[in-house]
Amino acid sequence: MTLKPLDVLPEELLWLDEVAREHSAGNELRLSLPIRSRSGKLIVDGWTAFPYLTGEHQPGRWTELAKIARDFSALFAQVQRPDFVDKRTHAWAKADRFAWGEYDGPPITAPYIADLVSTRRQVFDPPGIVHGDLTGNVLFDPVLPPAVIDLTLYWRPLNYSIAVIAIDAVCFEGAPLSLLETISPALDFPQYLIRALLFRLVTDGLNGLPASEHGVYNTAVGRVLELADGQ
């Protein structure tokens, strides 16, 4: 068992315990879902508990991560939009809304924002529950199915989740730029890559990361803008 301070809304934690548990029952993916205390509480003195799931993060398995993103989203295909997604106020939630043109917020000092926003176009895939941070939150075990931890949920089209995987892989795990074109067959995938970059850049900006630290995104931004302009 793993203990950690409460870092989500109580109703989001309850959703994980009830809705996510119900819809993932019998599925091969191992999901990290909250554990209740002996008294039946999900939160005790500001702390929460989750199971210890065996496995390890293995960089390079990005195509498998994209499949896991699809499998994860499919679990919740029949689920209605949760209320908690509109109530979150942390930097990641604000950055997600900014990426989708739903939040202007304070001035963001991160580079590339204007270029990416000017290239953003409407997408038409239906939204649903997706995991917004899979790249470092899947544990692979030699025997057991993959484990998905730190369930960071958003109500977005599936390709947004896959685009975040691709951007994280290129910027932080040394993946080739070609992954941006091969990880999803969707013709409008560059539009999801734009949103994934905005999500990461604005999150960093809201969390106070100095502009000098954004160099990891340089190559990815250039290639994504080229792909978007070529549509």
N, C-alpha and C positions, 0 to 999 in steps of 0.2 A: 504494500500500500504506500502511496505517495501523498504527503500533505503539502498544501500550498495555500497562501492567502487567497481569499475570494477576489477574483479579478474580472468577474462578469456580473451582470445584473442578476439578482436573486431569481427573477422569473426566467432568465436564460438558463440558469443552472437547473431550475425545475423542468424546463423544456427538455434538457438533455436527459434528465432522469426519467421522464415519463414518455415523451414523444419519440425521442431518439432511441430509447431503449426498446420501445414497442416495435418501431419500424425496422430496427436492425436485428431483431431476434431471429436466430437461425441463419443469419448471413455469414459468409466466410470471413469478411473483414472483422478484425478485432478492434472495437472502438473503446477509447478511454472514456467511460461514463462515470458520473459521480457515485460515491458510496455513502450511504446513510450511516449515521452514528447509531449506537445501541438504542438511543432514545428515539430514533427515526428522523433525526434532523439532517439536513444537507449542509448546514452552516453551523459551526460551533465556535463561538468567540472569534468570529471573522475568518475561520479556517475551513477549508474543504478537503475532501479526501477522494483520491482516484486510485484505481488498481495499478499495480506495477506490471507492465506488459514487457515480456522479453523481446529482444531484438535489438538492432542497431541501425542508425542512419547510414546509408551507403550511397555516397555521391556517384552519379553516373547512370542511375537507373531511372532516367527521366521519362522514357517511354512508358515504363511500368507505372510511374507516378500518374501519368496522364490517364492510364486505364483505371487506376484507383480513383482518380477524380470522377470519372464516369460512373464507376460502380457506387461510389459514395453518394453522388447526386441521385442515382436511380433508386436508392433506398427510400428517398423522401419525395419521390415523384408525385405522390398523392397528398402531400402535406400542404396545408394552407400557409400563407405568409405569416410568420410569427410577429406578434406586436413588438417584441423587444428590439427588432432591427431598427425601428424608428426612434427608440428611446436612448440608444447608446450615444455617449458624448465623448468617448476617448478619441485619441488622434487617429487610430486606424479606421474607426467608423466615419469620422469627418473626411478622411482622405478618400475612402471608398465613395462617399457621396460626391466629393469634388470630381473624382475620376469620371463619374457618370453625369456631371452637370447639374447636380442637385444641391450643391453647397458652394457658396462663394468664399465665405470665411474671411479670416484676416489675410493681409498680404503674405504671400509665400515667397521666400527668398531663394528657393531652390531653382537651379537653372533648368532650361528647356521647357518650362511649363507653358509658356505662350505658344511655342512652336507645336507642341503636342496638342494643345487645346484647339489650335486653328486647323489641325489636320483631323480632328475627331469628327466622325460622322455617325449618323444613327444606325443602330443595329436592330434586328427584328426577331432574334431568337427569344423564346419565352424564358422568363426567370424561374428560378426555383432555389432550393437550398443547395449551397455549394460550400466546400471548405476553401477558405481563402488563403491558406498558408501551408500547403502540403509539402513543399520542397524539403524542409527540415523536420517534418513532423510525421514521417512514416518510418516505422521500424521493421526491418526485414529479419526474419528468423529462418534458419536452414530447414526447419521442420514445419513450423506453424504458419498460418496465413499472415499477411502483412497486418501490422497494428497501426492504427491512426490515432494520434494523440493530439492534445491541445486543439480541440474542435473549435475553430474560429469560423463562425457561420455567417454567410451573407446570402441575400436574396437576389441572385444574379443569374444570367445565363451560364451554362456549364463551361463554355469556352473562356470565360473570364478566369475561372479557377485554373484552367490549363495554361492560359497566358501568364498568370503569375508564376506558375512552375517554370515556364520557359525563361522568363525574365530573370528570376532568381538563379536559375541554372547557369545562364550566360554570364551574369554579373558577379556571382559569388562562388560558383563551383567549376568554372573553367570550361563550360560547355561550348561547343563551336557555334558560331552565328547561324549556321545552317539549321540548328534546332528550331529557330524561330519560324522556319518555313516547313519543317517536317513533322512537328509534334501534333499538328492538327490539320486535317484536310479542308477545313472551312475556307471558302473563298474570301470571306470578310474577316479572317483571323487577325490581320494587321490592326483592325479597329480594336480588338480585344487586347492586343499587345500595347497599343497606345494607352488604354485605360489601366493596364497593369503597371506600366511605367509611371503614369500619373499617381497611381495609388502608392507606389513605393517612394517616389520623390516627395510627394506632399506629406506622407507620414513622417519621413525624415525631417522635413522642414518644420512640421508642427512639433516634433520632439526636440527641436533645437539643434539638429546636426549641422555643423558648419558647412557652408557651400563648398568649401575646399574638399570635403569628403565625398562629393558626388561624382568624382571622376570614374568610379566603377561603372557608371551608367553610360559613359560617353559613346562607346562603340555600339551598344545596343540601341541607344536613341537614334544614332545616325542610320542604322540599318532599318529600324522600324519605320522611320520617316520615309526612307526610300521605298519600302514595301507598300506603305499607305499611298504614296504619291503614284505608284504604278498601278493602282487599282482602277 
